[in-house]
Amino acid sequence: MSKLATLIIALAPALATAEPEASTEAVPTLRASVDVDPADFIAYHGWGVHVGIRPRDTGPYRFRIGAHGATLPSFAVETNDNNMGWKEHINLAMTATVDRNFGDGRGGFFVGALTGFSSLTFTAPGGGTSDVRAAVLGVDAGYRWFPSRSLGLTITPHIAAMVPIYTSNDAKVGNQTYDQFPLIPVAQVYLGYELDVLH
C-alpha cells in the first residue's frame, strides 16, 4: 500500500492538469450526494456517512466531508508480535476531501487529497485502555459508477493512504505500548445517491 500511495502522489500533479472528457449532459448548478460504506455497519459494528457536493463553478472538483466510528478487525490491529491481543476502537473520525474527477459527466475515475481527525481508544491485552487523538493527511483514488443513467445511485470502490501528522500521546497501558502504524491504508466500497439540487 505504501508503493500505491507513492504512485498516487507522483501522478497527482500530472492528472490535475488533464482536461476531463466532454459530456453532452446539461450540468446543474449544484450536485449533492450521500454515501455510506456498508462494512462500517456490518463488519465493523459501527456507523458512517459521507456528504459530497460538486458545484458547476468548480468544474471537475468534488468536495466531501465524512464521519464514522468503528471497531477495527484484529487483522488491522494485530500488525506485529507486540500488538497481539490489542483492540482498537474509532470513537469518531472526521475527514474532509477534495477530489479531482476525470470521467465523462458524473462518474469515472478520481484522485484527491484529504485531511482528518480521529478520537481512538486502544485496549491492552490484559485490560485497561488508552485514549489517543490524531490528525492525518492523505491521498485517495477511486471510481464513481452510476449503474443507471436515470437514477442517482452510485457505487464507488475507493482506496486511501494516510499519514499521521499529530498524535496526542502513545497508546500505552502500564508497561505495554501499542505500535501505531506509520501509514494508514483504507479500502472501501461506498453505496450512495446523488441528486441535482440546483439547476
C-alpha positions as CSV (number, residue, x, y, z in Angstrom):
1,M,0.0,0.0,0.0
2,S,2.9,2.4,0.6
3,K,4.0,1.9,-3.0
4,L,0.5,2.7,-4.1
5,A,0.4,5.9,-2.1
6,T,3.7,6.9,-3.6
7,L,2.4,6.3,-7.1
8,I,-0.7,8.4,-6.4
9,I,1.3,11.3,-5.1
10,A,3.6,11.1,-8.1
11,L,0.8,11.1,-10.6
12,A,-1.4,13.7,-8.9
13,P,0.2,16.8,-10.4
14,A,0.0,15.5,-13.9
15,L,-3.6,14.3,-13.5
16,A,-4.6,17.7,-12.0
17,T,-3.7,19.4,-15.3
18,A,-5.6,17.0,-17.5
19,E,-8.9,18.1,-19.1
20,P,-12.0,16.0,-18.3
21,E,-13.8,14.3,-21.1
22,A,-16.6,16.3,-22.6
23,S,-20.2,15.4,-21.7
24,T,-23.4,16.0,-23.5
25,E,-25.3,16.2,-20.2
26,A,-26.7,19.5,-19.0
27,V,-24.6,20.3,-16.0
28,P,-26.7,21.5,-13.0
29,T,-25.6,24.4,-10.7
30,L,-25.0,22.0,-7.8
31,R,-25.0,18.3,-7.3
32,A,-25.1,16.8,-3.8
33,S,-24.6,13.2,-2.6
34,V,-24.7,11.0,0.4
35,D,-22.6,7.8,0.7
36,V,-22.2,5.0,3.2
37,D,-19.8,2.1,3.5
38,P,-21.9,-1.0,4.4
39,A,-18.9,-2.6,6.0
40,D,-19.0,0.1,8.7
41,F,-22.3,-1.2,9.8
42,I,-22.0,-4.9,9.1
43,A,-18.3,-5.9,9.6
44,Y,-17.0,-3.2,11.9
45,H,-20.0,-2.8,14.3
46,G,-20.0,0.9,13.7
47,W,-21.6,3.7,11.6
48,G,-20.5,6.2,8.9
49,V,-21.8,8.8,6.5
50,H,-20.2,10.9,3.8
51,V,-21.7,14.0,2.2
52,G,-20.4,15.5,-1.0
53,I,-21.1,18.5,-3.3
54,R,-20.0,19.2,-6.8
55,P,-20.7,22.9,-7.8
56,R,-20.7,23.6,-11.5
57,D,-18.4,26.6,-11.0
58,T,-15.6,24.3,-9.6
59,G,-15.6,22.1,-12.8
60,P,-14.2,18.7,-12.2
61,Y,-13.7,19.1,-8.4
62,R,-15.9,17.5,-5.8
63,F,-15.8,18.3,-2.1
64,R,-16.7,15.7,0.7
65,I,-16.9,15.6,4.4
66,G,-17.4,12.4,6.4
67,A,-17.7,11.0,9.9
68,H,-17.7,7.4,11.2
69,G,-17.0,5.2,14.1
70,A,-16.0,1.5,14.1
71,T,-14.2,-1.3,15.9
72,L,-11.3,-2.4,13.8
73,P,-10.9,-6.1,13.0
74,S,-8.0,-8.0,14.6
75,F,-6.0,-8.3,11.3
76,A,-5.9,-4.5,11.1
77,V,-4.8,-4.1,14.7
78,E,-2.5,-7.0,15.5
79,T,0.1,-6.0,12.9
80,N,3.1,-7.4,14.7
81,D,4.0,-9.6,17.7
82,N,4.0,-6.6,20.1
83,N,0.4,-5.7,19.1
84,M,-1.1,-9.2,19.6
85,G,-4.1,-9.0,21.8
86,W,-4.7,-5.3,21.5
87,K,-8.0,-3.9,20.3
88,E,-8.7,-0.5,18.7
89,H,-12.0,1.4,18.5
90,I,-12.6,4.5,16.5
91,N,-14.9,6.7,18.7
92,L,-15.1,9.3,16.0
93,A,-13.2,10.0,12.8
94,M,-13.9,13.1,10.6
95,T,-12.5,13.7,7.2
96,A,-12.5,16.5,4.6
97,T,-11.6,15.6,1.0
98,V,-11.2,17.4,-2.3
99,D,-11.4,15.0,-5.4
100,R,-10.5,15.7,-9.0
101,N,-12.8,13.8,-11.3
102,F,-11.7,12.6,-14.7
103,G,-14.8,10.9,-16.0
104,D,-17.4,11.8,-18.6
105,G,-20.3,13.6,-16.8
106,R,-21.0,12.5,-13.3
107,G,-18.9,9.3,-12.9
108,G,-15.5,8.0,-13.6
109,F,-12.0,7.9,-12.0
110,F,-10.9,10.4,-9.4
111,V,-7.9,11.2,-7.2
112,G,-7.8,13.6,-4.3
113,A,-6.3,14.9,-1.1
114,L,-7.7,14.6,2.4
115,T,-7.2,15.6,6.0
116,G,-8.8,14.2,9.1
117,F,-9.1,14.0,12.8
118,S,-9.9,11.0,15.0
119,S,-10.5,10.0,18.6
120,L,-9.3,6.5,19.3
121,T,-9.5,4.1,22.2
122,F,-6.9,1.3,22.5
123,T,-7.5,-1.7,24.8
124,A,-4.5,-3.6,26.1
125,P,-4.4,-7.5,26.1
126,G,-4.7,-7.6,29.9
127,G,-7.4,-4.9,30.1
128,G,-7.0,-1.1,30.6
129,T,-7.5,1.5,27.9
130,S,-5.6,4.4,26.4
131,D,-7.3,7.3,24.6
132,V,-5.5,8.9,21.7
133,R,-6.4,11.8,19.4
134,A,-4.8,12.0,16.0
135,A,-4.7,14.1,12.8
136,V,-3.8,12.8,9.4
137,L,-3.0,13.9,5.8
138,G,-3.5,11.6,2.9
139,V,-4.4,10.9,-0.7
140,D,-7.3,8.9,-2.2
141,A,-8.4,7.4,-5.5
142,G,-11.4,5.5,-6.8
143,Y,-14.0,5.1,-9.5
144,R,-17.5,6.5,-9.2
145,W,-20.0,4.3,-11.1
146,F,-23.6,5.2,-11.8
147,P,-25.4,1.9,-12.8
148,S,-28.4,3.8,-14.2
149,R,-28.4,6.9,-16.3
150,S,-31.8,7.9,-15.0
151,L,-31.1,7.3,-11.3
152,G,-28.6,8.8,-8.9
153,L,-27.5,5.5,-7.4
154,T,-23.7,5.3,-7.0
155,I,-21.2,2.5,-6.3
156,T,-17.7,3.8,-5.5
157,P,-14.7,1.5,-5.0
158,H,-12.2,3.7,-3.1
159,I,-8.7,3.5,-1.6
160,A,-6.8,5.9,0.5
161,A,-3.4,6.2,2.3
162,M,-3.0,8.5,5.3
163,V,0.0,9.6,7.3
164,P,-0.4,10.8,10.9
165,I,0.9,14.3,11.4
166,Y,-0.2,14.6,15.0
167,T,-0.9,12.2,17.9
168,S,-1.8,13.4,21.4
169,N,0.1,10.6,23.1
170,D,1.3,7.0,22.8
171,A,-1.2,4.2,23.2
172,K,0.2,3.0,26.5
173,V,-1.3,1.0,29.3
174,G,1.1,0.2,32.2
175,N,4.3,-1.1,30.6
176,Q,2.6,-2.1,27.4
177,T,2.7,0.2,24.4
178,Y,0.9,-0.3,21.1
179,D,3.0,0.2,17.9
180,Q,0.9,2.6,15.8
181,F,1.3,2.1,12.1
182,P,3.1,5.0,10.3
183,L,0.9,4.6,7.2
184,I,-2.8,4.0,7.4
185,P,-4.3,2.2,4.3
186,V,-8.0,2.2,3.7
187,A,-10.1,0.3,1.2
188,Q,-13.8,0.8,0.9
189,V,-16.8,0.4,-1.4
190,Y,-19.3,3.2,-0.9
191,L,-23.0,3.0,-1.8
192,G,-24.8,6.3,-2.3
193,Y,-27.2,8.5,-4.1
194,E,-26.6,11.8,-5.9
195,L,-29.1,14.5,-6.7
196,D,-29.2,17.6,-8.8
197,V,-30.3,20.1,-6.2
198,L,-29.9,23.3,-8.1
199,H,-30.5,23.7,-11.9
